Every structure is written in structure tokens, then in C-alpha cells.
Amino acid sequence: MSKKLSMDELNRLDVPAFKALEKFPYVLVMDDIRSMNNIGSAFRTADAFRCEKIYLCGISAQPPHREITKTALGADESVDWEYCASAADCISLLQTQGFKIVSVEQVEASQSLQDFTPVAGEKYAFVFGNEVFGVQDEWIAVSDTCLEIPQFGTKHSLNVSVSLGIVVWDFVSKTQFK
């Protein structure tokens, strides 16, 4: 029988140690996210999978906020983030920095996540859109690719924080464990 690990046995990093680590070559773009719980969850996932930065755009709330911190469990302190008021400003910034724009959305000719192969040496910006309306057409138009998570039920939609976790795990597992 296995025993649950104690906090000491988990060897968790403190914030300065985390900030000093090399990050995986990706950023997250949270565009017009209504739920502060989804934003907090994005921070927590970004911390777990060493994200370079989160870009919060449009109506997306920003730390510090009690509702974000409650879900982030402090990851809003460890993960770098920046606010961009408009999608256009964020797109311009990311393209200038050499990121491949990858919208996570169901569109014509979207690529199945299982078929997505990150290219070594490339940096990726994964765009997640509003919980109701999805990724804005402005992002889709400039995307290098659009990824779709295969689904097999009746709903064909996932919560944005669940989608984010699946995409980030897939990316990190394909880049780290090669």
C-alpha cells in the first residue's frame, strides 16, 4: 500500500526558485475570460507546467483578486503575467517576439491535438477564448494553426480550464519526454 507524500517529501520550489528556472517555450493567452476561477486555474496549471507567461486580455480579470488567488493557490505570484487591453495589441506583441499563434478552437480544418507536433526551437502562444463565444475571429485569422481536442460525447465543449490543462500537458509531454 502506498502512502500519501507529505509537503516536505514533495520538495516544492519556493517562488524565487521557480522564477529562476528555465521555462518551457510557451505562453498562455486568456482572452475575454469571464470566470476568475478559470483564470486562477490557468495560473495554477501554468505553474505546474513551467509556463513562460500568461497574457490576460480584454475583460479577463487580473491579479491581485481574491477569487483568482483562491483558485491559483499562490501561482498568481510565481507565474509572470501581463495585461493587454486588446487582442490586436497582444497579437502584435507575440508576433514581434516570434511566437507561433495556436488558437484552441473548433474551426474548419483545425488540427487534432493528438496530431500536433511542436517543432524544436519554436515558441508557442496558446490562445483560449471566452467561455461562451470561444476564440475571437481576430485570433483565428492570424493563427499559425488551430487545435481541436478530440471529444467523444454529446457536448463537444470543455471548460476552458480543462481544455488548457489538456493542451499544456500534451505540449509539455511532447517536448520534455522525447
C-alpha positions as CSV (number, residue, x, y, z in Angstrom):
1,M,0.0,0.0,0.0
2,S,1.3,3.4,-0.9
3,K,1.2,6.4,1.5
4,K,0.4,9.9,0.6
5,L,3.5,12.2,0.4
6,S,3.9,14.9,2.9
7,M,4.6,18.5,1.9
8,D,8.3,18.1,2.8
9,E,8.5,14.9,0.7
10,L,7.1,16.8,-2.4
11,N,10.2,19.1,-2.4
12,R,8.2,22.0,-3.7
13,L,10.0,25.0,-5.0
14,D,9.6,28.5,-3.4
15,V,8.7,31.4,-5.7
16,P,12.2,32.7,-6.2
17,A,13.5,29.2,-7.2
18,F,10.6,28.8,-9.6
19,K,11.2,32.2,-11.2
20,A,14.8,31.3,-11.7
21,L,14.0,28.0,-13.6
22,E,14.1,27.8,-17.4
23,K,10.5,27.6,-18.6
24,F,9.0,25.6,-21.4
25,P,8.7,27.6,-24.7
26,Y,5.1,28.6,-24.5
27,V,2.8,31.3,-23.2
28,L,-0.9,31.2,-22.5
29,V,-3.3,33.9,-23.8
30,M,-6.6,34.1,-21.9
31,D,-8.8,36.3,-24.0
32,D,-12.1,37.6,-22.6
33,I,-12.3,35.0,-19.9
34,R,-15.3,35.8,-17.6
35,S,-14.6,33.4,-14.7
36,M,-12.0,34.4,-12.2
37,N,-11.9,30.7,-11.2
38,N,-10.8,29.8,-14.7
39,I,-8.1,32.5,-14.6
40,G,-6.9,31.2,-11.2
41,S,-6.9,27.6,-12.6
42,A,-4.8,28.8,-15.6
43,F,-2.2,30.2,-13.2
44,R,-2.1,27.0,-11.3
45,T,-1.7,24.9,-14.4
46,A,0.9,27.4,-15.8
47,D,2.9,27.0,-12.6
48,A,2.7,23.2,-12.7
49,F,4.0,23.1,-16.2
50,R,6.5,25.9,-16.1
51,C,4.8,28.4,-18.5
52,E,6.9,31.4,-19.5
53,K,4.0,33.9,-19.1
54,I,0.2,34.4,-19.1
55,Y,-1.3,37.2,-21.2
56,L,-4.7,38.3,-19.8
57,C,-6.7,40.2,-22.5
58,G,-9.9,42.1,-22.8
59,I,-12.4,41.5,-20.0
60,S,-10.2,38.9,-18.3
61,A,-9.7,39.9,-14.6
62,Q,-6.1,40.3,-13.3
63,P,-4.4,39.6,-10.0
64,P,-4.5,40.5,-7.3
65,H,-8.0,39.5,-6.8
66,R,-9.4,37.2,-4.0
67,E,-11.3,35.0,-6.5
68,I,-8.3,34.4,-8.7
69,T,-5.9,33.8,-5.7
70,K,-8.4,31.4,-4.1
71,T,-8.1,29.0,-7.1
72,A,-4.5,29.8,-8.0
73,L,-3.2,28.9,-4.5
74,G,-0.4,31.4,-4.9
75,A,0.5,30.6,-8.5
76,D,-0.5,34.1,-9.4
77,E,2.7,35.1,-7.5
78,S,5.0,32.6,-9.2
79,V,3.9,32.9,-12.9
80,D,4.7,36.0,-14.8
81,W,1.7,37.7,-16.4
82,E,0.9,40.8,-18.4
83,Y,-2.4,42.5,-19.3
84,C,-3.2,43.5,-22.9
85,A,-6.4,45.5,-23.3
86,S,-7.0,44.4,-26.9
87,A,-6.4,41.2,-28.9
88,A,-4.7,43.3,-31.6
89,D,-2.1,44.6,-29.1
90,C,-1.4,41.1,-27.8
91,I,-1.2,39.6,-31.3
92,S,1.3,42.3,-32.4
93,L,3.4,41.8,-29.3
94,L,3.6,38.0,-29.6
95,Q,4.3,38.0,-33.3
96,T,7.1,40.5,-32.7
97,Q,8.6,38.1,-30.1
98,G,8.5,35.2,-32.6
99,F,5.7,33.1,-31.1
100,K,3.7,30.7,-33.2
101,I,0.0,31.6,-32.6
102,V,-2.1,28.5,-31.8
103,S,-5.8,29.0,-31.2
104,V,-7.6,26.2,-29.3
105,E,-10.9,26.2,-31.1
106,Q,-13.1,24.1,-33.3
107,V,-12.8,25.6,-36.7
108,E,-12.8,24.3,-40.3
109,A,-9.5,22.4,-40.9
110,S,-8.5,22.5,-37.3
111,Q,-5.7,20.1,-36.3
112,S,-6.5,17.3,-33.9
113,L,-4.4,17.8,-30.7
114,Q,-3.1,14.2,-31.0
115,D,-1.6,15.1,-34.4
116,F,0.1,18.3,-33.2
117,T,3.9,18.0,-33.1
118,P,5.7,21.0,-31.6
119,V,8.8,22.0,-33.6
120,A,12.0,22.1,-31.5
121,G,13.3,25.7,-31.1
122,E,9.9,27.3,-31.8
123,K,7.9,29.2,-29.2
124,Y,4.1,28.8,-28.9
125,A,1.3,31.1,-27.8
126,F,-1.8,29.0,-26.9
127,V,-4.9,31.2,-27.2
128,F,-8.0,30.3,-25.1
129,G,-11.2,32.3,-25.6
130,N,-14.4,33.3,-23.9
131,E,-16.4,30.5,-22.2
132,V,-19.4,31.2,-24.3
133,F,-18.2,32.6,-27.6
134,G,-14.8,30.9,-27.9
135,V,-11.7,32.4,-29.5
136,Q,-12.3,35.6,-31.4
137,D,-12.1,35.6,-35.2
138,E,-9.3,38.1,-34.9
139,W,-7.1,35.5,-33.3
140,I,-8.2,32.7,-35.6
141,A,-7.3,34.8,-38.7
142,V,-3.7,35.2,-37.5
143,S,-3.2,31.7,-36.1
144,D,-0.5,29.5,-37.4
145,T,-2.7,26.6,-36.5
146,C,-5.9,25.9,-34.6
147,L,-6.0,22.9,-32.4
148,E,-9.1,20.9,-31.5
149,I,-9.3,18.4,-28.6
150,P,-10.9,15.2,-29.7
151,Q,-14.2,14.6,-27.9
152,F,-16.5,11.6,-28.0
153,G,-19.6,12.6,-26.1
154,T,-22.7,14.8,-26.8
155,K,-21.4,18.2,-25.7
156,H,-18.4,18.9,-27.9
157,S,-17.1,21.5,-25.5
158,L,-15.0,21.6,-22.4
159,N,-14.5,24.1,-19.6
160,V,-11.7,26.5,-20.7
161,S,-9.5,25.5,-17.7
162,V,-9.9,21.8,-18.5
163,S,-9.0,22.5,-22.2
164,L,-6.0,24.5,-21.1
165,G,-4.8,21.6,-18.8
166,I,-5.1,19.1,-21.6
167,V,-3.3,21.2,-24.2
168,V,-0.5,22.2,-21.8
169,W,0.1,18.7,-20.7
170,D,0.1,17.5,-24.3
171,F,2.7,20.2,-25.2
172,V,5.0,19.6,-22.3
173,S,4.8,15.8,-22.7
174,K,5.7,16.1,-26.4
175,T,8.6,18.5,-25.7
176,Q,10.0,17.2,-22.4
177,F,9.8,13.4,-22.8
178,K,11.1,13.0,-26.3
